Amino acid sequence: MATVCDDGTPNLSPKGLTFVLDDEHLVIGEVRSPRTISNLATRPTAEINVVDPIARRGFRFKGDCRVYSEGAEFEELVALLRSKGAKSRIRSVIVMRVERAHPLVSPVYDYGATEQEVRKLHMERLRELNRDLSDHA
């Protein structure tokens, strides 16, 4: 998730708890990103990139955000995140009203690769990396 700091510089913060809330909104559980929350308090616009690392495809979402840190709506949103499997301590919940959504597609597809081929290639690379890590453990 990208937000803008007071000095105009970007703040990029990975988000593991990102889900579709409804046809127009995403819901994001904030676990340890106080700068993101601070930035949204003064500039409530953000961009979220969600990418399948194996298929190398995803989406870019832009929109205005509301932050919930207490109260009934916060509790309802936390319950929703828990129902999706969230186990972390959730400090705040961000709800983004999606104003723009665009696909993200790796350049590997520019050469005619199919999604099945890309998935196979990246799964093989992941297995190799895991083997290498196991050998050094």
C-alpha positions as semicolon CSV with decimal commas, in nm:
position;residue;x (nm);y (nm);z (nm)
1;M;0,000;0,000;0,000
2;A;0,143;0,337;-0,099
3;T;0,063;0,661;0,081
4;V;0,223;1,007;0,079
5;C;0,424;1,144;0,373
6;D;0,407;1,504;0,499
7;D;0,724;1,590;0,306
8;G;0,574;1,459;-0,019
9;T;0,780;1,140;-0,031
10;P;0,614;0,802;-0,084
11;N;0,557;0,550;0,192
12;L;0,525;0,190;0,077
13;S;0,405;-0,067;0,328
14;P;0,330;-0,436;0,260
15;K;-0,016;-0,549;0,365
16;G;-0,094;-0,913;0,431
17;L;-0,458;-0,865;0,530
18;T;-0,627;-0,728;0,218
19;F;-0,972;-0,850;0,116
20;V;-1,269;-0,748;-0,097
21;L;-1,536;-0,593;0,125
22;D;-1,798;-0,542;-0,147
23;D;-1,823;-0,434;-0,512
24;E;-1,672;-0,092;-0,437
25;H;-1,446;-0,140;-0,133
26;L;-1,135;-0,319;-0,012
27;V;-1,069;-0,379;0,356
28;I;-0,714;-0,384;0,492
29;G;-0,607;-0,489;0,839
30;E;-0,329;-0,269;0,975
31;V;-0,097;-0,460;1,204
32;R;0,221;-0,254;1,230
33;S;0,209;0,046;0,999
34;P;0,174;0,366;1,204
35;R;0,318;0,579;0,921
36;T;0,047;0,455;0,682
37;I;-0,223;0,547;0,935
38;S;-0,063;0,886;0,999
39;N;-0,038;0,959;0,627
40;L;-0,401;0,862;0,568
41;A;-0,511;1,101;0,844
42;T;-0,381;1,397;0,641
43;R;-0,406;1,256;0,286
44;P;-0,672;0,983;0,273
45;T;-0,578;0,856;-0,074
46;A;-0,372;0,544;-0,141
47;E;-0,278;0,283;-0,396
48;I;-0,272;-0,089;-0,330
49;N;-0,105;-0,343;-0,557
50;V;-0,218;-0,703;-0,516
51;V;-0,010;-0,954;-0,710
52;D;-0,006;-1,333;-0,731
53;P;0,372;-1,393;-0,707
54;I;0,350;-1,726;-0,889
55;A;0,126;-1,619;-1,179
56;R;0,288;-1,272;-1,194
57;R;-0,053;-1,106;-1,239
58;G;-0,261;-0,883;-1,021
59;F;-0,437;-0,550;-0,988
60;R;-0,360;-0,190;-0,896
61;F;-0,633;-0,019;-0,691
62;K;-0,652;0,355;-0,620
63;G;-0,898;0,536;-0,399
64;D;-0,988;0,726;-0,086
65;C;-0,955;0,554;0,249
66;R;-1,119;0,567;0,590
67;V;-0,940;0,442;0,898
68;Y;-1,121;0,273;1,186
69;S;-0,936;0,223;1,514
70;E;-1,220;0,184;1,763
71;G;-1,596;0,161;1,793
72;A;-1,864;-0,065;1,653
73;E;-1,757;-0,038;1,287
74;F;-1,398;-0,121;1,384
75;E;-1,515;-0,428;1,577
76;E;-1,733;-0,545;1,286
77;L;-1,446;-0,505;1,040
78;V;-1,205;-0,689;1,270
79;A;-1,461;-0,972;1,298
80;L;-1,475;-0,987;0,918
81;L;-1,094;-1,007;0,896
82;R;-1,093;-1,281;1,161
83;S;-1,353;-1,474;0,958
84;K;-1,107;-1,455;0,665
85;G;-0,832;-1,609;0,879
86;A;-0,654;-1,305;1,027
87;K;-0,474;-1,397;1,348
88;S;-0,251;-1,092;1,402
89;R;-0,331;-0,812;1,644
90;I;-0,518;-0,562;1,428
91;R;-0,456;-0,204;1,540
92;S;-0,666;-0,031;1,273
93;V;-0,875;-0,123;0,972
94;I;-0,855;0,070;0,647
95;V;-1,148;0,070;0,407
96;M;-1,063;0,188;0,055
97;R;-1,336;0,303;-0,181
98;V;-1,193;0,180;-0,512
99;E;-1,209;0,462;-0,765
100;R;-0,976;0,301;-1,020
101;A;-0,864;-0,055;-1,080
102;H;-0,616;-0,163;-1,344
103;P;-0,454;-0,498;-1,418
104;L;-0,088;-0,559;-1,338
105;V;0,078;-0,807;-1,571
106;S;0,442;-0,912;-1,577
107;P;0,638;-0,846;-1,897
108;V;0,694;-1,224;-1,920
109;Y;0,350;-1,238;-2,084
110;D;0,471;-0,999;-2,358
111;Y;0,661;-1,291;-2,509
112;G;0,356;-1,514;-2,544
113;A;0,391;-1,716;-2,223
114;T;0,072;-1,868;-2,090
115;E;-0,027;-1,838;-1,725
116;Q;0,028;-2,213;-1,687
117;E;0,386;-2,179;-1,818
118;V;0,458;-1,882;-1,590
119;R;0,319;-2,066;-1,287
120;K;0,529;-2,374;-1,367
121;L;0,846;-2,167;-1,410
122;H;0,802;-1,978;-1,084
123;M;0,703;-2,287;-0,885
124;E;1,025;-2,454;-1,005
125;R;1,225;-2,148;-0,898
126;L;1,052;-2,150;-0,558
127;R;1,131;-2,520;-0,508
128;E;1,497;-2,453;-0,598
129;L;1,514;-2,167;-0,351
130;N;1,361;-2,383;-0,077
131;R;1,613;-2,661;-0,151
132;D;1,899;-2,410;-0,132
133;L;1,770;-2,275;0,197
134;S;1,728;-2,625;0,338
135;D;2,085;-2,714;0,239
136;H;2,216;-2,416;0,439
137;A;1,998;-2,466;0,747
